[in-house]
């Protein structure tokens, strides 16, 4: 695909190539910013500087007022002609990170951009969210409370990919930040593996696909909204109807993704409970995760989930009281299959318990009082 076609497709005008001094200033700013913001990644400032300084950079008039656009079809980046190159903003950092993400084969064909696998055309949404979180956290990140499509939630990125960033933050809650950072910058599978270990089933693939659907619907909504601005009265009704359907679809994809994260990750943590300390940690997790929820009106999934888990926690406590630290299921117990917990909940249900002597009953009652 020719460079001129790509530029025309992006709507760029008044294009001017940056000189070496400007390019080096940008490369120095980006490399220093990332190294200082993420010392745990042990990034090489000199290597990053060299890599970024090799990028063809231009300034141009942007049709949508964007700070920058990275065109991976020709590995060039275009900055807004009004951008302050002494203090590059988050959107511009975002676009520079896309260049750092590139993974190419021996013939120069682009295979991956971080979490985005171009060969399979999957992971576009989660990668955009990951890059945005990295770019945002390279500056001073602040959570803001926002409302989109009637859904209330907190996000570090209220203007760019807010829903995708909120969903990714939920995933990162169970994996930690570093796997996401490494996979975002280097295109490896560390984050995927960590999330698979922290969840159940094939939820990672399902969540990635659902987030892609969410992003595509958001893009469709933007196009319809632009058409509505110039529509006549006759076509505006149809466009408004389509827009409302897109909004409903966005809510549906978003909540489906969130519910999968909740169910698969919290189920996994429940399965790992072996002691009362684990139970306390799990109960704290249930409380902490509330702060990360995307909440539309009349959303009850999480509350219902917590209520179900309270009953299962009580049974788990009963098992620990009777048999001590849970490593193997006692013979007196059998496993319960539950739709909420998947095929095997690892939740024992008492079917027959050996009768205790009065002295044993006294000790058991004393232990119940002490351990709660």
N, C-alpha and C positions, 0 to 999 in steps of 0.2 A: 504494500500500500504506500503510495507516494507521500512525501512530506507535505506537499502543497494541499493534497486532498485532506490529510489529517488536520492541518491548520484550518482549512475552510470548514471542516466538520465541527471543530471546536468554536468557530466563530471569532477567531483571533484577528485583530487588525493592528496596523501601525507597529509592526514587529521590528525590533532592533536587537541585535546580538550584543550581549554584555561583554565588556573587555576583561582581560585577565585579572586586573586589579579588583574589579567588582565580583568576579567569580570566586577569587580567593577569599574575599571578605565574607561572602555567603558561606563558603565551605568551612571557614574558620568558625563562624558563628554557630552553624549547625553542629559541627563536630564537638566544639566546646560545650554547647548546651546539652547534648545527649550524654556526654561523658560525665559532666557534673551532676546531671539529674539521676543517672543510673549507675552509681559506682559499683553496685553489686554485679553488674554485667561484665566488668573488667574490659570495657571497650578501649581500643587503641585510638587515641585522638589523632595521631599522625596518619594511621591507615585510613580512618574515616575522612580526614581532610583530603588525602590523595584521591580517594574514591570519588568524593563529591566534586572536587575541582576538575575532574575529567568529564563531568556532565556538561553537555551543551546547554547554555542558559540564555534566555532572551527576556526582554520586557515587551509588553504588548498591551493594547487596549482590550479589556475583558468585557464580553457581552453581558455578563451577569454580575460584574463587579467583584468577582472572586479575587483572592489575594494571589493565587497561583494555580497553574494546571500542569500536571505531569502527564505527558503523552507517551505511554509505554510502547506505542507502535513504532516510534522512532527514537525513544530514549532521550527526549528533550523536555526541558521544563521552561514554562513561560510565567513570568511574574507580572503582576499588575504594574503598569507604568507609574502608578502613584504610591507604590509600596515603599516604606521606610526600610532601606537595606541595612541600617544600623540597629534596627530592632525588629527583626522578622517575626511576624505573628504566627499563631498556632496553625491556621490553615496552610500557610506557606511551609512551615515545618512538616506538616502532614504530607504535602506533595513531595518534599525532598526525601522523606522516609520511604516513599514508594520506590524511588530509584535505588536506595540502599537494599531494599527487599529483593531485587531482581535475582532470579536463578535461571540461567540459560544453559542450553546444551552446547556441545563442542562446535556446532554450526551457528551459534548465536541466536537460536530460537528461544524465545521466552517461555519457560515452563511454569514458573511459580512467581507470585508476589506474596511472600510471607505465607499466610494461611490460605491464600487464594490459589487454587490449583487450576491453571488455565487449560491443562490437558483434559480435565474432567468437567471444567466450567462449574466448579463448586467452591464455596467459601468466600465469595465476593463480599457478602454482607459482614461476616465475622471478621474478615481482614480489614475492611474499612473501619469497623468499630475498634479493632485492636490498634490500628495506626492512629486513630483519633485519640484513644486513651494514652498512648505513648506520647503523642505530640502535646496533649493537654498536660500530662504530668511532667513534661520537660519544663513547663512553666510552673506557676503556683496554681495548683488545682483546687477548685472550690466546688462543693456540691450546691446545686440550686434546686429548689422545688419548682416543678413545672407541671403544666397540664396540657397534654396533647390528645386530641380525639376523645376528650372526656376522661382520660386516664391520668391520675395524679401519681407522680413519682419523683425521686431525686436522681439527678444526673450530673456528671462532671462536664458534660458537653451539651448544653441546652440548645445550641444552634445547629450542630452538625451530628447527624446520626444519633439523636438522643435516645430513641428506643433501642437501637442495636447496642449502643454503649451500655445502657442500663442492663440489658440481658447478658451481655458479655461480663459485666461486673458481677452478676449473680453467679456465673460459671467460675469466675476467678476466685470468688469467695471460697470455693471448695478445692481449688488447686494451688492457691497462692499466686503472686504476681510474676515471679521469675519465669516459670514455664511459658507464660503468655508472652512476656517480653522477648525471650530467646526465639520462640517460634515466629514471632512477628518480624524480627529483624533478620533471621537466618533461614527461615522457611523450613525448619526441621519439624519433627512430629512430637516434640517434647510436650507441648500443651495438650495435644490430642491424647497422648498416652496417659498423662496425669488425669485428664478429665475422665477417660474411660475407667481408670482405677478408682476414681471418686464417685462413679455413678454405676448404674446397672444397665444391662442389655446393650443395645446398639444406639444408645441415646445421643452420642456425639454426632453421628452421621445424620440422625433425624433432626437434631437441633440446628445443625449447619444448614441443612436443606430448607428448614422452616424459616430461618432467618433470611435466606436468599429470597424466598417467596415474599417475605415482608418487605424487603428492599425494592423488589420489582414492582409491587403494588404501590409503594410510596412514589416511585418514579412515574408510574402511570397517573397517579393522582396529581402530581406536579404538572404533567402535560395537559391534563384535563382542565386544571385551574388556569393555565395560561390561555387555553382555547376559550374559556369562559369570559376572559377579559375583553375579547374582541368579538364575542358571539352576538348575533341578533336575538331578538326576543323569541323567535320560533325555535331556535336550536338551544337556547340557554336552558330551557326546562329539561331537555334530554340530558344535557351536560350535568346539570345539578343532580339529576337522578343517578347518573353514573358516578358522580363524585361521592354521593352519600353511600353508595354500594362499596366503593373503594375504601371509604373510612371504616365501614363495618368489617371489611375484609382485613384491614390493618389491625383492628382490635382483635379479631379472631386469631390471626397468625401470631400476634404478640402474646396473647394469653395462652395459646397452645404451647408456645415455646417456653414460657415461664412455668407453666404447670408441669411440663416434662422435666425441667431443671429441678423443681421442687421435689417431685415424686421420686425421680431416679437417684438424686444425690442424697436426699434425706433418708430414703430407704436404705441406701448403702451404708450410711453412717449408723443407722439403727442396727443393721446386721452385724456391725463390728463391736457392738456393746458387749463387754465382758464383766464389768464391775459397776459399783455405785458411782465411782468417779466418772466413768464413761457416761452413765445416765445423766449426771449433773452437766457434763459437757454437752450432751445432746439436747437437754432442755434449754441450756443457754443458747445453743445454735438456733433452736426454734424461735427463741425470743429475738435474737440478733437479726435473723433473716427478715423479720417483719419490716425493718427499716429499708430493705432493698426492693420491696415489692412494687410492682406497677399496679395501681389500684383504680379500676373503673368503678362506677356505681354498682352496688349490689354484687360485688365480687366476694364470694364466700369459699372459694376452693381452698385457700390456705387455712382459714379458720376450721373448716370441716376436716381437713387433713390433720391439723393439730389435735382436734378432739378425738379422732380415731387413734392417733398415736398415744394419747394419754392412757387409753385402755390397754394398749399393748405394752406401754412402759410399766404399768402396774403389774402385768403378768410377768414381765421381765424381772422386776424387783422381787416378785414372789419366788421366781426360780432361783435368783441369786441368794435370797435368804435361806432357801431350803438346801441348796446344793453348793453354795459358794461361787467363786469366780467361774463364769461361763466359758468353758473351753469345748466340752463335748456335751451333747444332750443326754441327760439321764435316761435310763431305760423306761422309767415311769412316765416319760413325756413323749409325745409325738409331735411332728411338725404340722403346722397349720398352713394351708394354701390360702392366700388372700389376694384379691384383685389389686388392692392398694399396694401390696408389697411385691408383686410379681409372682413367679412360679413357686419359689420356696422362700418363705419369709424369715426362716431361721428363728421363728417365734414359737417356742414350745407351748403346748396347751396340755394342762394336766388331765389325764384320763384315769389314772389310779395312783394313789400315793400310799406308801407304806404307813400303817397305823403307828403313831408315836405313843410312847409311854407317857405317864403323867409328868415324870421328871423331864423327859424330852420336850413335852409340850411347854413346861415352864421355861426351859432354856430357849425354846423357839420364840415364846412371847417376849422374853427379855431381849433377845436379839432384834426382834421387830421394833421394840421401843427404842433401842440404841441406834439402829440403822435407819429407822424411819420407813 
